[in-house]
């Protein structure tokens, strides 16, 4: 019988008693939660990952994918993965920053020019140090997957310069850097879960939000937002995490396979997003949203106080590597 997390713990003692050539003899069923809609690239990449893991473990590992926060919002899913009530979550670096504050430095505004720069950083020493901190909280980072550069939408006016954000209520995800960034730019930063966002925009609880184009389309934000300003202000990564106790209870062959495939999908996911975005921007325009680009240098200058605060907040060694 296939099992999830609780039975997997009980197999640890048994696996230690058996010879090492028993790898793949035990079956595992892992639930993987993510926040994207079924049409989002999160679903595409997790389904591909699940299929490849099943193939490379000869069916010993079955990954069941649950989109749209079906197993709980991101905070709940990340916490569940850390304590072991959920096996895997496609998380976000900003949500992880609630447990590992240093993860928040990956969200510093205008830190990365594009997703390639992000991948170069997280696949190096910075990623290794942050992974160790996440593991201290009970989860293993299987892969540093992507999300895309984030852009501001709203129902009031185009955002061409920082001053245009003043007085607007902008929904932001859980994370200090997001809140600080939009407060510094003069907006009312309002934290709420992604699942509540559409209705909040519809009811005027907030004026706008910020996300990559994939979320704009799959969540139909064009129905409740008129303007999208391509600010590219923050990159949010989507680390794939797994409960550490479960991971280390598995045979080494499976551990190795999960990590190898997970890291191969770092690049695969980034490329998938990049290829989709050209078409997505066309669809955003076709849906009637008014698109404008901004002079990022104006915004970079305006958010300097966020960096001043970061120097006093984050691990200096990691921050120095990140910003050198």
NUMITOR-275593 format. One line per 4 residues: number of its first residue (from 1); their letters; for each residue x, y, z of N, C-alpha, C. Coordinates in steps of 0.1 Angstrom, whole numbers, plus 5000, padded with zeros to 4 digits. Layout:
residues N
NUM> A> X:Y:Z:X:Y:Z:X:Y:Z; ... .
end
This chain:
residues 324
1> XXXX> 5009:4988:5000:5000:5000:5000:5009:5012:5000; 5005:5022:4992:5013:5035:4992:5009:5043:5003; 5018:5051:5008:5015:5059:5020:5021:5073:5019; 5017:5081:5028:5022:5095:5028:5032:5096:5040 .
5> XXXX> 5031:5108:5047:5042:5111:5056:5042:5102:5068; 5031:5100:5075:5031:5093:5088:5036:5079:5086; 5031:5071:5077:5037:5057:5075:5052:5058:5071; 5056:5068:5064:5070:5069:5059:5079:5069:5071 .
9> XXXX> 5075:5076:5082:5084:5076:5094:5086:5062:5099; 5076:5054:5100:5077:5041:5105:5086:5032:5097; 5088:5035:5085:5096:5027:5076:5111:5029:5079; 5115:5040:5086:5129:5043:5088:5136:5032:5095 .
13> XXXX> 5130:5028:5106:5137:5017:5114:5138:5004:5105; 5128:5001:5097:5129:4990:5089:5139:4991:5078; 5140:5003:5072:5150:5004:5062:5164:5003:5067; 5166:5008:5079:5180:5006:5085:5183:4992:5088 .
17> XXXX> 5173:4984:5090:5176:4970:5093:5178:4962:5081; 5174:4967:5069:5175:4959:5057:5188:4964:5049; 5192:4956:5040:5204:4959:5032:5202:4971:5023; 5213:4977:5019:5212:4990:5011:5206:4987:4998 .
21> XXXX> 5206:4974:4993:5201:4972:4980:5186:4971:4979; 5179:4975:4990:5165:4975:4991:5159:4989:4986; 5167:4997:4980:5162:5010:4976:5151:5008:4965; 5141:5017:4966:5130:5017:4957:5120:5006:4960 .
25> XXXX> 5123:4997:4971:5114:4987:4975:5101:4992:4981; 5102:5003:4988:5091:5009:4995:5085:5020:4986; 5071:5020:4985:5064:5031:4978:5061:5043:4986; 5061:5054:4980:5058:5067:4987:5047:5075:4979 .
29> XXXX> 5037:5080:4985:5028:5089:4979:5030:5103:4986; 5034:5113:4978:5037:5126:4983:5027:5136:4977; 5021:5144:4986:5012:5155:4981:5020:5167:4980; 5018:5174:4968:5025:5186:4965:5015:5197:4963 .
33> XXXX> 5016:5207:4971:5006:5219:4971:5012:5231:4964; 5004:5238:4956:5009:5251:4951:4997:5260:4950; 5000:5273:4948:4989:5283:4949:4984:5287:4935; 4990:5282:4924:4986:5286:4911:4973:5279:4907 .
37> XXXX> 4966:5285:4897:4954:5279:4891:4958:5267:4883; 4949:5258:4879:4952:5246:4871:4958:5250:4858; 4955:5262:4853:4961:5267:4840:4974:5274:4841; 4979:5275:4854:4992:5283:4856:5004:5274:4854 .
41> XXXX> 5015:5280:4851:5027:5272:4848:5032:5264:4860; 5027:5268:4873:5030:5260:4884:5025:5245:4882; 5013:5245:4877:5007:5231:4874:5015:5224:4864; 5018:5231:4853:5026:5224:4842:5039:5219:4847 .
45> XXXX> 5047:5227:4855:5060:5222:4859:5059:5211:4870; 5050:5212:4879:5049:5202:4889:5044:5189:4883; 5035:5189:4874:5030:5177:4867:5042:5170:4860; 5050:5178:4853:5062:5173:4846:5072:5167:4856 .
49> XXXX> 5074:5174:4867:5083:5169:4877:5078:5156:4883; 5065:5155:4886:5059:5143:4892:5061:5131:4882; 5059:5133:4869:5060:5123:4859:5074:5118:4859; 5084:5127:4859:5098:5123:4857:5103:5116:4870 .
53> XXXX> 5098:5120:4882:5102:5113:4894:5096:5099:4894; 5084:5097:4890:5078:5084:4889:5086:5075:4880; 5090:5080:4868:5098:5073:4859:5111:5069:4864; 5118:5078:4871:5132:5076:4875:5133:5068:4888 .
57> XXXX> 5122:5066:4895:5121:5058:4907:5114:5045:4904; 5111:5042:4891:5104:5030:4888:5090:5029:4895; 5084:5040:4896:5071:5041:4902:5071:5041:4917; 5082:5041:4924:5083:5040:4938:5078:5053:4945 .
61> XXXX> 5079:5064:4938:5074:5077:4943:5063:5083:4934; 5052:5084:4940:5040:5090:4933:5038:5104:4939; 5038:5114:4931:5036:5128:4936:5022:5132:4931; 5013:5136:4940:5000:5140:4936:5000:5156:4938 .
65> XXXX> 4996:5163:4927:4997:5177:4927:4983:5183:4930; 4983:5193:4939:4971:5200:4943:4972:5215:4941; 4966:5220:4930:4967:5235:4927:4958:5243:4936; 4958:5256:4934:4948:5266:4939:4947:5265:4954 .
69> XXXX> 4958:5263:4961:4957:5263:4976:4947:5253:4981; 4945:5242:4975:4935:5232:4979:4938:5227:4993; 4951:5226:4996:4955:5220:5009:4958:5231:5019; 4954:5243:5016:4957:5254:5025:4965:5265:5018 .
73> XXXX> 4963:5278:5023:4971:5289:5017:4986:5286:5019; 4994:5295:5013:5008:5293:5013:5014:5292:5027; 5010:5301:5036:5015:5300:5050:5012:5287:5056; 5000:5282:5054:4996:5269:5060:5003:5258:5054 .
77> XXXX> 5005:5258:5041:5012:5247:5034:5027:5247:5037; 5033:5258:5038:5047:5258:5042:5049:5253:5057; 5040:5258:5066:5041:5253:5079:5038:5238:5080; 5028:5234:5072:5025:5219:5072:5037:5211:5067 .
81> XXXX> 5044:5216:5057:5056:5209:5052:5067:5209:5062; 5069:5219:5070:5079:5220:5080:5076:5210:5091; 5064:5209:5095:5061:5201:5107:5057:5187:5103; 5055:5184:5090:5052:5171:5086:5038:5167:5083 .
85> XXXX> 5029:5176:5084:5015:5172:5080:5012:5173:5065; 5022:5178:5058:5022:5179:5043:5036:5175:5038; 5036:5169:5027:5049:5164:5022:5057:5174:5014; 5051:5181:5005:5058:5190:4996:5050:5203:4993 .
89> XXXX> 5056:5214:4991:5050:5226:4987:5059:5234:4978; 5052:5239:4967:5059:5249:4959:5057:5262:4965; 5066:5266:4973:5065:5278:4982:5069:5291:4975; 5072:5301:4983:5078:5313:4977:5088:5318:4987 .
93> XXXX> 5098:5325:4982:5109:5329:4991:5103:5339:5002; 5093:5347:4998:5088:5357:5007:5080:5350:5018; 5072:5339:5015:5065:5332:5026:5075:5325:5035; 5085:5319:5029:5096:5313:5037:5103:5322:5046 .
97> XXXX> 5103:5335:5043:5110:5345:5051:5103:5347:5065; 5091:5342:5066:5084:5342:5079:5091:5332:5089; 5097:5322:5084:5105:5313:5092:5120:5316:5091; 5124:5319:5080:5139:5322:5077:5140:5336:5072 .
101> XXXX> 5141:5346:5081:5141:5360:5076:5151:5364:5065; 5162:5357:5065:5172:5360:5054:5167:5357:5040; 5157:5348:5039:5151:5345:5026:5146:5358:5020; 5142:5367:5028:5136:5380:5023:5145:5388:5015 .
105> XXXX> 5158:5386:5017:5168:5395:5009:5167:5392:4994; 5162:5380:4990:5160:5377:4976:5149:5385:4970; 5141:5392:4978:5130:5400:4973:5134:5415:4973; 5146:5418:4976:5150:5432:4976:5146:5439:4962 .
109> XXXX> 5141:5451:4962:5136:5457:4950:5147:5459:4940; 5144:5456:4927:5153:5458:4916:5167:5451:4918; 5167:5441:4926:5179:5433:4929:5184:5426:4916; 5174:5419:4910:5178:5411:4898:5172:5418:4885 .
113> XXXX> 5180:5418:4875:5176:5424:4862:5166:5414:4855; 5169:5401:4857:5160:5391:4851:5161:5378:4859; 5154:5368:4854:5154:5355:4861:5167:5347:4860; 5175:5350:4849:5188:5343:4848:5197:5348:4860 .
117> XXXX> 5197:5361:4863:5205:5365:4874:5201:5359:4887; 5188:5357:4889:5182:5351:4901:5188:5336:4902; 5187:5329:4891:5191:5315:4891:5206:5314:4894; 5214:5323:4889:5229:5323:4891:5232:5324:4906 .
121> XXXX> 5224:5333:4913:5226:5335:4927:5222:5323:4936; 5210:5318:4933:5204:5308:4942:5211:5294:4940; 5217:5292:4928:5225:5280:4926:5239:5281:4930; 5243:5291:4937:5256:5293:4942:5257:5293:4957 .
125> XXXX> 5267:5299:4963:5269:5300:4978:5257:5306:4985; 5251:5316:4980:5239:5322:4986:5228:5312:4988; 5225:5305:4978:5215:5294:4978:5218:5284:4989; 5231:5280:4989:5235:5269:4999:5233:5274:5013 .
129> XXXX> 5236:5287:5016:5235:5292:5030:5220:5293:5033; 5212:5298:5024:5198:5299:5027:5191:5285:5028; 5196:5276:5020:5190:5262:5021:5193:5256:5035; 5205:5259:5040:5208:5254:5054:5199:5259:5064 .
133> XXXX> 5195:5272:5063:5186:5278:5073:5172:5273:5072; 5168:5270:5059:5155:5264:5057:5154:5250:5063; 5165:5243:5062:5165:5229:5067:5165:5230:5082; 5171:5240:5089:5170:5241:5103:5155:5242:5108 .
137> XXXX> 5146:5247:5099:5132:5249:5102:5124:5236:5098; 5130:5226:5093:5123:5214:5090:5120:5210:5076; 5126:5217:5066:5123:5215:5052:5136:5215:5044; 5136:5207:5034:5147:5206:5024:5143:5213:5011 .
141> XXXX> 5151:5221:5006:5148:5228:4993:5152:5218:4982; 5142:5213:4975:5145:5203:4964:5149:5210:4951; 5143:5222:4949:5147:5230:4937:5144:5244:4939; 5152:5253:4932:5149:5267:4933:5142:5271:4920 .
145> XXXX> 5129:5269:4920:5121:5272:4908:5117:5287:4908; 5110:5291:4897:5108:5305:4895:5093:5309:4896; 5091:5322:4893:5078:5328:4893:5078:5339:4883; 5088:5347:4883:5089:5358:4873:5090:5371:4879 .
149> XXXX> 5093:5381:4871:5094:5395:4876:5080:5400:4879; 5078:5408:4889:5065:5413:4893:5062:5427:4888; 5050:5429:4885:5045:5442:4879:5033:5447:4886; 5030:5460:4886:5019:5465:4893:5007:5467:4884 .
153> XXXX> 4995:5462:4889:4983:5465:4883:4974:5473:4893; 4965:5481:4887:4956:5489:4896:4944:5494:4888; 4934:5499:4895:4921:5503:4888:4920:5518:4888; 4931:5526:4892:4930:5540:4893:4937:5548:4882 .
157> XXXX> 4950:5544:4880:4958:5552:4870:4971:5544:4867; 4977:5547:4855:4990:5541:4852:5000:5545:4862; 5010:5537:4864:5021:5540:4873:5033:5542:4864; 5037:5555:4863:5048:5558:4854:5061:5562:4862 .
161> XXXX> 5058:5568:4874:5069:5572:4883:5065:5568:4897; 5075:5568:4907:5071:5564:4920:5060:5572:4927; 5059:5585:4923:5049:5593:4929:5035:5589:4926; 5033:5581:4915:5020:5577:4910:5014:5566:4920 .
165> XXXX> 5023:5560:4928:5018:5550:4938:5013:5556:4951; 5015:5569:4953:5012:5575:4965:4996:5574:4968; 4993:5569:4979:4979:5569:4983:4971:5556:4978; 4977:5548:4969:4971:5536:4964:4972:5525:4974 .
169> XXXX> 4961:5517:4976:4962:5505:4984:4966:5494:4976; 4978:5488:4978:4983:5477:4970:4985:5465:4978; 4978:5454:4973:4980:5441:4980:4994:5436:4978; 5000:5431:4989:5014:5425:4988:5013:5412:4995 .
173> XXXX> 5022:5402:4992:5022:5390:4999:5029:5391:5013; 5028:5381:5021:5034:5381:5034:5050:5382:5032; 5055:5392:5038:5070:5394:5037:5074:5409:5039; 5083:5411:5048:5087:5424:5053:5092:5433:5041 .
177> XXXX> 5100:5427:5032:5106:5435:5022:5095:5440:5012; 5085:5432:5009:5074:5437:5001:5067:5449:5008; 5064:5447:5020:5057:5458:5028:5065:5471:5028; 5078:5469:5031:5087:5481:5032:5089:5488:5019 .
181> XXXX> 5089:5480:5008:5091:5485:4995:5080:5494:4991; 5068:5489:4993:5056:5497:4988:5053:5509:4998; 5056:5507:5011:5055:5519:5020:5064:5530:5016; 5077:5526:5013:5087:5535:5009:5083:5543:4996 .
185> XXXX> 5076:5536:4987:5071:5542:4975:5058:5550:4977; 5053:5551:4989:5041:5559:4992:5028:5552:4991; 5028:5539:4988:5015:5532:4987:5011:5526:5001; 4999:5523:5002:4994:5516:5014:4995:5501:5011 .
189> XXXX> 5006:5495:5017:5009:5481:5015:4999:5472:5024; 4991:5464:5017:4981:5456:5024:4984:5441:5022; 4987:5435:5033:4990:5420:5033:4977:5412:5033; 4976:5403:5023:4965:5394:5023:4969:5381:5015 .
193> XXXX> 4962:5370:5018:4965:5358:5010:4961:5359:4996; 4967:5352:4987:4965:5353:4973:4950:5349:4970; 4945:5339:4977:4932:5334:4975:4921:5344:4977; 4924:5355:4985:4914:5365:4988:4915:5377:4979 .
197> XXXX> 4925:5377:4970:4929:5389:4963:4918:5393:4953; 4913:5384:4945:4903:5388:4934:4891:5395:4940; 4886:5389:4951:4874:5396:4957:4877:5409:4963; 4890:5410:4969:4894:5423:4975:4895:5434:4964 .
201> XXXX> 4900:5430:4952:4901:5440:4941:4887:5443:4936; 4878:5433:4935:4865:5435:4930:4857:5445:4939; 4859:5443:4953:4851:5451:4962:4858:5464:4965; 4870:5467:4960:4876:5479:4963:4883:5480:4976 .
205> XXXX> 4885:5468:4982:4893:5468:4995:4907:5472:4992; 4912:5468:4981:4925:5473:4976:4924:5479:4962; 4933:5488:4958:4932:5494:4945:4940:5486:4935; 4950:5478:4939:4958:5471:4930:4966:5460:4937 .
209> XXXX> 4974:5454:4929:4983:5443:4933:4995:5442:4924; 5004:5433:4927:5016:5432:4919:5019:5417:4917; 5021:5413:4905:5023:5399:4901:5029:5398:4887; 5034:5386:4884:5038:5384:4870:5026:5382:4861 .
213> XXXX> 5027:5383:4848:5016:5382:4839:5008:5369:4839; 5015:5358:4843:5008:5345:4844:4996:5346:4854; 4999:5353:4865:4988:5354:4875:4977:5364:4871; 4981:5374:4864:4972:5384:4859:4961:5377:4850 .
217> XXXX> 4966:5368:4842:4958:5361:4832:4950:5350:4839; 4957:5341:4846:4950:5329:4852:4940:5333:4863; 4942:5345:4869:4933:5349:4879:4922:5359:4874; 4923:5362:4861:4914:5371:4855:4913:5385:4861 .
221> XXXX> 4925:5390:4865:4926:5403:4872:4921:5414:4862; 4922:5411:4849:4917:5422:4839:4903:5425:4841; 4895:5416:4848:4881:5419:4850:4879:5430:4861; 4889:5432:4869:4888:5441:4881:4899:5451:4881 .
225> XXXX> 4908:5451:4871:4919:5461:4870:4920:5466:4856; 4923:5479:4855:4924:5486:4842:4938:5487:4837; 4948:5489:4846:4961:5493:4842:4971:5483:4847; 4982:5480:4839:4993:5472:4843:5006:5480:4839 .
229> XXXX> 5014:5482:4849:5026:5490:4847:5038:5480:4849; 5046:5478:4838:5057:5469:4839:5069:5474:4846; 5068:5473:4859:5078:5478:4868:5090:5468:4870; 5087:5455:4870:5097:5445:4872:5104:5448:4885 .
233> XXXX> 5097:5452:4895:5103:5457:4908:5109:5447:4917; 5103:5435:4917:5108:5424:4926:5107:5411:4918; 5116:5402:4920:5115:5388:4916:5112:5380:4928; 5101:5372:4927:5098:5362:4937:5101:5348:4932 .
237> XXXX> 5110:5341:4939:5113:5327:4935:5103:5318:4941; 5102:5306:4936:5093:5295:4941:5101:5283:4945; 5108:5283:4956:5115:5271:4960:5105:5259:4963; 5109:5247:4957:5101:5235:4960:5107:5229:4973 .
241> XXXX> 5099:5228:4983:5104:5223:4996:5097:5210:5000; 5104:5202:5008:5099:5189:5012:5102:5187:5027; 5093:5181:5034:5096:5178:5048:5109:5171:5050; 5118:5176:5059:5131:5171:5060:5131:5157:5066 .
245> XXXX> 5123:5155:5076:5123:5142:5083:5119:5131:5073; 5109:5133:5065:5105:5124:5055:5116:5122:5045; 5122:5133:5040:5133:5132:5030:5144:5123:5035; 5149:5125:5047:5160:5118:5052:5157:5104:5056 .
249> XXXX> 5144:5101:5057:5139:5087:5060:5139:5078:5048; 5140:5084:5036:5139:5077:5023:5153:5071:5020; 5153:5060:5012:5166:5055:5007:5174:5066:5000; 5187:5064:5000:5196:5075:4994:5193:5076:4979 .
253> XXXX> 5190:5065:4973:5187:5066:4958:5176:5075:4955; 5165:5075:4963:5154:5084:4961:5157:5098:4965; 5165:5100:4976:5169:5113:4979:5177:5120:4968; 5186:5112:4962:5195:5117:4952:5186:5120:4939 .
257> XXXX> 5177:5112:4936:5168:5114:4924:5160:5126:4926; 5154:5128:4938:5146:5140:4940:5154:5153:4938; 5166:5153:4944:5175:5165:4943:5180:5167:4929; 5184:5157:4923:5189:5159:4909:5179:5164:4899 .
261> XXXX> 5167:5158:4900:5156:5162:4891:5151:5176:4895; 5150:5178:4908:5146:5191:4913:5155:5202:4908; 5168:5200:4909:5177:5211:4904:5177:5212:4889; 5175:5201:4882:5174:5202:4867:5162:5211:4863 .
265> XXXX> 5152:5211:4872:5140:5218:4869:5141:5233:4872; 5152:5237:4879:5155:5251:4881:5154:5258:4868; 5163:5254:4859:5164:5260:4846:5152:5257:4837; 5146:5245:4838:5135:5242:4830:5123:5251:4833 .
269> XXXX> 5121:5254:4846:5110:5263:4850:5112:5277:4845; 5124:5282:4848:5128:5296:4843:5125:5297:4828; 5130:5287:4820:5128:5288:4806:5113:5287:4802; 5106:5279:4809:5091:5278:4806:5084:5291:4808 .
273> XXXX> 5088:5298:4819:5082:5311:4822:5085:5321:4812; 5098:5322:4808:5103:5332:4798:5096:5329:4785; 5094:5317:4781:5088:5314:4768:5073:5318:4768; 5066:5316:4780:5052:5319:4781:5049:5334:4781 .
277> XXXX> 5058:5342:4787:5055:5356:4790:5053:5364:4778; 5060:5362:4767:5057:5370:4754:5043:5368:4750; 5038:5356:4750:5024:5354:4747:5014:5359:4757; 5018:5359:4770:5009:5363:4780:5007:5378:4780 .
281> XXXX> 5018:5386:4777:5016:5400:4776:5007:5404:4764; 5008:5396:4753:4998:5399:4742:4984:5396:4747; 4982:5386:4755:4969:5383:4759:4964:5393:4769; 4973:5398:4778:4969:5409:4787:4963:5421:4779 .
285> XXXX> 4970:5425:4768:4966:5436:4760:4953:5433:4753; 4951:5421:4748:4939:5417:4741:4927:5417:4751; 4930:5415:4764:4919:5415:4773:4915:5430:4777; 4922:5439:4772:4918:5453:4774:4926:5461:4784 .
289> XXXX> 4936:5455:4791:4943:5462:4800:4953:5472:4793; 4955:5484:4799:4964:5494:4794:4978:5491:4800; 4987:5489:4791:5001:5485:4795:5010:5497:4793; 5019:5499:4803:5029:5509:4801:5042:5505:4808 .
293> XXXX> 5053:5509:4803:5067:5506:4808:5072:5518:4816; 5081:5516:4825:5086:5526:4834:5101:5528:4833; 5105:5539:4837:5120:5542:4839:5124:5536:4852; 5130:5525:4852:5133:5518:4865:5143:5526:4874 .
297> XXXX> 5151:5534:4867:5161:5542:4875:5154:5551:4885; 5143:5556:4882:5136:5565:4892:5131:5557:4904; 5127:5544:4902:5122:5536:4912:5134:5531:4921; 5145:5527:4914:5157:5523:4922:5161:5533:4932 .
301> XXXX> 5162:5545:4927:5166:5556:4936:5156:5558:4948; 5143:5556:4945:5133:5558:4955:5133:5547:4966; 5138:5535:4963:5137:5524:4972:5150:5522:4980; 5160:5532:4979:5172:5530:4986:5171:5528:5001 .
305> XXXX> 5161:5535:5008:5159:5532:5022:5156:5517:5025; 5151:5510:5016:5149:5496:5018:5162:5488:5020; 5172:5493:5011:5185:5487:5012:5192:5491:5025; 5190:5503:5029:5196:5508:5041:5191:5500:5053 .
309> XXXX> 5179:5497:5053:5173:5488:5064:5178:5474:5063; 5180:5469:5050:5184:5455:5048:5198:5453:5055; 5206:5463:5054:5220:5462:5059:5220:5459:5074; 5209:5464:5081:5208:5463:5095:5200:5451:5099 .
313> XXXX> 5194:5444:5089:5184:5434:5092:5189:5420:5088; 5196:5418:5077:5199:5405:5072:5213:5401:5075; 5216:5388:5074:5229:5383:5076:5239:5390:5067; 5249:5396:5073:5258:5404:5065:5266:5396:5055 .
317> XXXX> 5271:5384:5058:5279:5376:5049:5271:5373:5037; 5258:5369:5039:5250:5365:5027:5246:5378:5019; 5243:5388:5026:5239:5401:5019:5251:5406:5010; 5263:5405:5016:5274:5410:5008:5276:5402:4996 .
321> XXXX> 5275:5389:4996:5276:5381:4984:5265:5384:4974; 5253:5387:4979:5242:5390:4971:5243:5403:4964; 5248:5413:4970:5248:5427:4965:5261:5431:4960; 5271:5423:4960:5285:5427:4956:5285:5431:4941 .
end
